[in-house]
Each structure stands twice: as C-alpha cells, then as structure tokens.
C-alpha cells in the first residue's frame, strides 16, 4: 500500500469520528435554571434523600424522568434536555453554590485586617441555598462560639 492510500484511510477515519461525535447542547438560560430548581424543590424529599438502596434509586430515577417531562413541556422544542443533562446541571449548581458559601465563611475568619471580601450570591445561588438548608449552612452547635462573630460581621457588612 502506498503512502497516499494510508494517508487517505487516516483522513477517512478522522472524518468518520468527527461525524459521530455528539453535538453539544445549548446552555441553560437563567429561566431554565430557575425552572429546574423549582422542579427539584417540588420533589426535594425524594431527590435529596441520602439513602442508597435499589428502592431509593428507582424512586429518584422516576422523579428525574418526571422532572424531565415537566421541564421539557415548559421549555418547548428549543430547550429539550435529557435526564442526564438536568442531573448534571443541578449537581453543578449545587457544587458552585456550596463553594461560594464556603469561601464566604472562610473569608469571615481570615486575619490581617481590612474589609471582608465576600462573593455576592446570585438569585440562583440563593434559591439553591434555601433548597439545601443544612447541607450548605451546616448543623448548629451549642459549643461553637463562631456564631456570634459571623452574625456580627454580616450585620456590619449590611
């Protein structure tokens, strides 16, 4: 086989692999994010359940299918999203919100003087933090003395 034929085969393989790659979906708009959060809030008791067994997984999967149907019926044809896409988006939103809140808590306790630098939470972040409650804020402790410092510093910023 001559060099030209080998090169032609490689080019053909490359073209075939380029055509079979899945296309990237459209980004979520703010309205779609709000819709997703409201649908998850509707089924929060099952979606955020921490139990890990076959029955719970089945219930969660069924609820995600239901969320997909409701989401797609509200978004029309241009915003069709799969269960996988919706789950990944929700998990990513949770991660980003937890990271922002954690960073804000860390900045309160930093030493060195100067003003406290806090990241502003978006409306989506605020909705997720309301949805997750204790996952974001943590459990209160009667032995912890930081509560007074955090509440005073937040009042000073306002």
Phi, psi and omega per residue, in radians:
X1 nan 2.280 -3.108
X2 -1.408 2.933 -3.079
X3 -1.054 -0.660 -3.104
X4 -1.115 -0.692 -3.139
X5 -1.198 -0.692 3.098
X6 -1.071 -0.759 -3.127
X7 -1.143 -0.657 3.117
X8 -1.141 -0.666 3.117
X9 -1.154 -0.762 3.130
X10 -1.085 -0.707 3.139
X11 -1.140 -0.715 3.122
X12 -1.123 -0.754 3.101
X13 -1.059 -0.746 3.135
X14 -1.071 -0.760 3.142
X15 -1.142 -0.680 3.123
X16 -1.141 -0.728 3.139
X17 -1.216 -0.569 3.119
X18 -1.171 -0.615 -3.104
X19 -1.349 -0.420 -3.072
X20 -1.605 -0.126 3.136
X21 -1.239 2.428 -3.131
X22 -1.186 2.538 3.130
X23 -1.406 2.558 -3.138
X24 -1.295 2.379 3.123
X25 -1.334 2.965 3.118
X26 -1.306 2.697 3.122
X27 -1.206 2.696 3.063
X28 -1.310 2.344 3.027
X29 -1.467 2.968 3.114
X30 -1.083 -0.680 3.125
X31 -1.105 -0.701 3.115
X32 -1.176 -0.637 3.087
X33 -1.117 -0.781 3.100
X34 -1.066 -0.728 3.121
X35 -1.088 -0.775 3.122
X36 -1.063 -0.780 -3.138
X37 -1.128 -0.708 3.134
X38 -1.161 -0.650 3.106
X39 -1.206 -0.678 3.097
X40 -1.167 -0.669 3.112
X41 -1.084 -0.605 3.122
X42 -1.096 -0.641 -3.111
X43 -1.978 0.498 -3.063
X44 -0.982 -0.693 -3.068
X45 -1.048 -0.493 3.129
X46 -1.718 -0.761 -3.089
X47 -1.089 -0.712 -3.086
X48 -1.648 0.190 3.108
X49 -1.151 2.326 -3.045
X50 -1.562 -0.140 -3.140
X51 -1.149 2.492 -3.130
X52 -2.197 1.474 3.035
X53 -2.471 3.017 -3.035
X54 -1.079 -0.672 -3.117
X55 -1.140 -0.789 -3.138
X56 -1.137 -0.741 3.119
X57 -1.067 -0.699 3.128
X58 -1.129 -0.760 3.114
X59 -1.091 -0.780 3.142
X60 -1.086 -0.776 -3.141
X61 -1.065 -0.751 3.119
X62 -1.097 -0.703 3.116
X63 -1.172 -0.669 3.103
X64 -1.143 -0.625 3.071
X65 -1.134 -0.710 3.104
X66 -1.130 -0.736 3.096
X67 -1.077 -0.726 3.116
X68 -1.045 -0.795 -3.129
X69 -1.091 -0.797 -3.133
X70 -1.162 -0.713 3.141
X71 -1.086 -0.867 -3.100
X72 -1.193 -0.551 3.102
X73 -1.232 -0.504 3.113
X74 -1.482 -0.420 -3.082
X75 -1.624 -0.253 -3.121
X76 1.414 -2.903 -3.068
X77 -1.328 -0.489 -3.060
X78 -1.350 -0.264 -3.079
X79 -2.028 0.594 -3.087
X80 -1.173 2.186 -3.140
X81 -2.253 2.538 3.133
X82 -1.538 2.962 3.093
X83 -1.037 -0.749 -3.128
X84 -1.054 -0.784 -3.141
X85 -1.117 -0.727 -3.128
X86 -1.159 -0.747 3.110
X87 -1.076 -0.828 -3.121
X88 -1.085 -0.723 3.130
X89 -1.111 -0.775 -3.138
X90 -1.112 -0.752 3.123
X91 -1.115 -0.734 3.116
X92 -1.137 -0.702 3.091
X93 -1.095 -0.711 3.105
X94 -1.103 -0.779 -3.132
X95 -1.058 -0.825 -3.110
X96 -1.099 -0.732 -3.137
X97 -1.151 -0.793 3.123
X98 -1.077 -0.677 3.140
X99 -1.135 -0.757 3.126
X100 -1.102 -0.801 -3.119
X101 -1.148 -0.705 3.102
X102 -1.094 -0.731 3.128
X103 -1.127 -0.688 3.097
X104 -1.112 -0.724 3.104
X105 -1.124 -0.691 3.131
X106 -1.133 -0.733 -3.124
X107 -1.141 -0.466 3.109
X108 -1.146 -0.663 -3.053
X109 -1.599 0.057 3.124
X110 -1.209 2.590 3.089
X111 -1.843 2.947 3.103
X112 2.092 -0.004 3.112
X113 1.332 -3.128 3.136
X114 1.529 2.980 -3.117
X115 -1.267 2.739 3.089
X116 -1.361 2.239 3.085
X117 -1.746 2.042 -3.133
X118 -2.155 2.445 3.045
X119 -1.323 2.385 3.122
X120 -1.369 2.264 3.108
X121 -1.434 2.301 3.087
X122 -1.290 3.021 3.120
X123 -1.124 -0.606 3.103
X124 -1.145 -0.772 3.111
X125 -1.074 -0.733 3.131
X126 -1.111 -0.697 3.121
X127 -1.134 -0.693 3.135
X128 -1.215 -0.713 3.138
X129 -1.145 -0.590 3.042
X130 -1.168 -0.649 -3.131
X131 -1.193 -0.700 -3.037
X132 -1.563 -0.342 3.109
X133 0.762 -1.759 -3.008
X134 -1.224 -0.399 3.084
X135 -1.126 -0.531 -3.097
X136 -1.611 -0.815 -3.045
X137 -1.496 -0.435 -3.097
X138 1.538 2.931 3.131
X139 -1.421 2.489 3.105
X140 -1.265 2.583 3.125
X141 -2.175 2.314 3.124
X142 -1.348 -0.254 -3.109
X143 -1.667 -0.084 -3.065
X144 -1.582 2.292 -3.133
X145 -1.735 -0.008 -3.126
X146 -1.281 -0.311 -3.075
X147 -1.021 -0.754 -3.131
X148 -1.135 -0.694 -3.128
X149 -1.150 -0.770 -3.110
X150 -1.137 -0.795 -3.113
X151 -1.162 -0.649 3.109
X152 -1.177 -0.739 -3.106
X153 -1.201 -0.579 3.104
X154 -1.233 -0.601 3.100
X155 -1.221 -0.586 3.116
X156 -1.174 -0.631 -3.121
X157 -1.217 -0.656 -3.077
X158 -1.164 nan nan
